[in-house]
Amino acid sequence: MARRNPTNPDTPDWSLSEQQLTAVALIISGKNFQETADTIGVTRQTVSQWANHHAGFQAELNQCRQELWSDLVDHLRSLAPKAVQVLARELDGDAPMPAALAILRACGLANGPLAPSGPTDAETIAAELALKEDERAHVAENVQTVIQRRVFDRALAGMAASLDPEHTRPLGRSPR
């Protein structure tokens, strides 16, 4: 459950503890949940809970991932002039196909890497989590309704069978 903002009790407080901020930094640096948990002194389940159910943690993690991605893309762009020169030489060489494929990938035309995405606003994430929980509850209700209907149908069929000892004709129909 989210803490409530002391200045407005109706507004969730998505601020993160030092442990949570450290966990985000560790995950961004490539640590898995177990390594992160071991480093900050919590269980893996706690880190998993933060990553899957804490809107503020998810927002911070998404923001950091997007910043990291942006930095990586900027660095790759700085290498682009050199890479283009190499590719141009390769295209004129004996085996131009690998260079041509590299160019298509770099342009995003050959299933290149996708940038990380996801909301970076805790309120949006909280609303999405609530919607998913409502959908799960609705599915559970539908399953329960189907189970109840089947139980009812079986009971009705049992009652019908007891009223028709021959079990050869449906109720309401006369023999021909």
C-alpha positions in Angstrom: 0.0 0.0 0.0 1.3 3.4 -0.9 2.1 5.9 1.8 0.0 9.0 2.0 1.4 12.4 1.4 1.3 14.2 4.8 0.3 17.5 3.1 -2.5 15.9 1.3 -3.8 12.7 2.8 -5.7 11.7 -0.4 -2.5 11.8 -2.6 -0.1 8.9 -2.5 3.5 9.6 -1.6 5.7 8.0 -4.2 9.0 9.1 -2.8 11.7 6.5 -2.5 13.9 5.5 0.4 17.6 5.5 0.1 17.5 1.7 -0.2 15.1 1.9 -3.1 17.2 4.6 -4.9 20.2 2.4 -4.4 18.3 -0.6 -5.8 17.3 1.4 -8.9 21.0 2.4 -9.4 22.1 -1.2 -9.0 19.5 -2.6 -11.4 20.4 0.1 -14.0 24.1 -0.9 -13.6 23.1 -4.5 -14.6 22.6 -6.2 -11.3 19.7 -8.7 -11.1 17.2 -8.6 -8.3 19.1 -11.1 -6.1 22.4 -9.3 -6.4 20.6 -6.0 -5.7 18.8 -7.4 -2.7 22.0 -8.8 -1.3 23.8 -5.5 -1.7 21.1 -3.4 0.1 20.2 -6.0 2.7 16.7 -6.9 1.8 15.1 -10.0 0.2 14.8 -10.6 -3.5 11.1 -10.7 -3.0 11.2 -7.1 -1.6 13.1 -5.9 -4.7 10.7 -7.8 -6.9 7.7 -6.2 -5.1 9.1 -2.7 -5.6 9.8 -3.4 -9.3 6.3 -4.9 -9.9 4.0 -3.1 -7.5 5.5 0.2 -6.4 4.6 3.0 -8.8 7.2 5.4 -7.6 9.9 2.7 -7.9 8.8 1.8 -11.4 8.7 5.4 -12.5 12.2 6.0 -11.2 13.5 2.8 -12.8 11.8 3.7 -16.1 13.2 7.3 -16.0 16.8 6.0 -15.3 16.6 3.4 -18.0 15.4 6.1 -20.5 18.2 8.4 -19.4 20.8 5.6 -19.8 19.4 4.7 -23.2 19.5 8.4 -24.3 23.2 8.6 -23.2 24.0 5.5 -25.1 22.3 6.7 -28.2 24.2 10.0 -27.9 27.5 8.2 -27.6 26.6 6.0 -30.6 25.7 9.1 -32.6 29.1 10.5 -31.8 30.6 7.4 -33.4 28.4 7.7 -36.5 30.8 9.7 -38.7 33.6 7.1 -38.3 31.2 4.2 -38.7 29.9 5.7 -42.0 33.4 6.0 -43.3 34.1 2.4 -42.5 30.8 1.3 -44.0 31.5 3.3 -47.2 34.9 1.6 -47.6 33.2 -1.8 -47.0 30.5 -1.2 -49.5 33.1 -0.6 -52.1 35.0 -3.8 -51.0 34.8 -7.4 -51.9 32.0 -8.3 -49.5 29.5 -5.4 -49.4 26.6 -7.5 -47.9 27.6 -7.3 -44.2 28.1 -3.5 -44.5 24.7 -3.1 -46.2 23.0 -5.1 -43.5 24.7 -3.0 -40.8 23.4 0.2 -42.4 19.8 -1.2 -42.6 20.0 -2.2 -38.9 21.4 1.1 -37.9 18.5 2.8 -39.6 16.0 0.6 -37.8 15.0 -1.1 -41.0 16.1 -4.6 -40.1 14.6 -5.2 -36.6 17.1 -3.0 -34.8 17.0 -2.5 -31.0 14.0 -0.8 -29.5 14.4 2.1 -27.0 13.1 1.3 -23.5 9.7 2.8 -22.8 7.1 3.0 -20.1 5.6 5.7 -18.0 7.9 7.7 -15.8 5.0 9.3 -13.9 4.0 7.4 -10.7 0.4 8.4 -10.9 0.1 6.9 -14.4 1.7 3.7 -13.2 -0.5 3.5 -10.2 -3.6 3.9 -12.4 -2.3 1.2 -14.7 -1.6 -1.1 -11.8 -5.1 -0.5 -10.4 -6.6 -1.2 -13.8 -4.7 -4.5 -14.1 -5.9 -5.5 -10.6 -9.5 -4.6 -11.6 -9.2 -6.7 -14.7 -7.8 -9.7 -12.7 -10.7 -9.4 -10.2 -13.1 -9.2 -13.1 -11.6 -12.4 -14.7 -11.8 -14.1 -11.3 -15.5 -13.1 -11.1 -16.2 -14.4 -14.6 -14.5 -17.7 -13.7 -16.6 -18.0 -10.5 -19.7 -17.3 -12.5 -18.9 -20.0 -15.0 -18.2 -22.5 -12.2 -21.5 -21.6 -10.5 -23.4 -22.0 -13.8 -21.9 -25.4 -14.4 -22.8 -26.5 -10.8 -26.3 -25.2 -11.4 -26.5 -27.0 -14.8 -25.4 -30.3 -13.2 -27.9 -29.9 -10.4 -30.6 -29.2 -12.9 -29.6 -32.2 -15.1 -29.6 -34.4 -11.9 -33.1 -33.2 -11.0 -34.3 -33.7 -14.6 -32.9 -37.3 -14.6 -34.7 -38.1 -11.3 -37.9 -36.9 -12.9 -37.4 -39.0 -16.0 -36.4 -42.5 -14.8 -36.1 -43.8 -18.4 -33.3 -41.2 -19.1 -34.2 -41.6 -22.7 -36.2 -38.5 -23.5 -35.7 -34.9 -22.5 -38.3 -33.3 -20.2 -41.2 -31.6 -21.9 -41.3 -33.9 -24.9 -43.7 -36.7 -25.3 -42.7 -40.0 -26.8 -43.5 -40.5 -30.5 
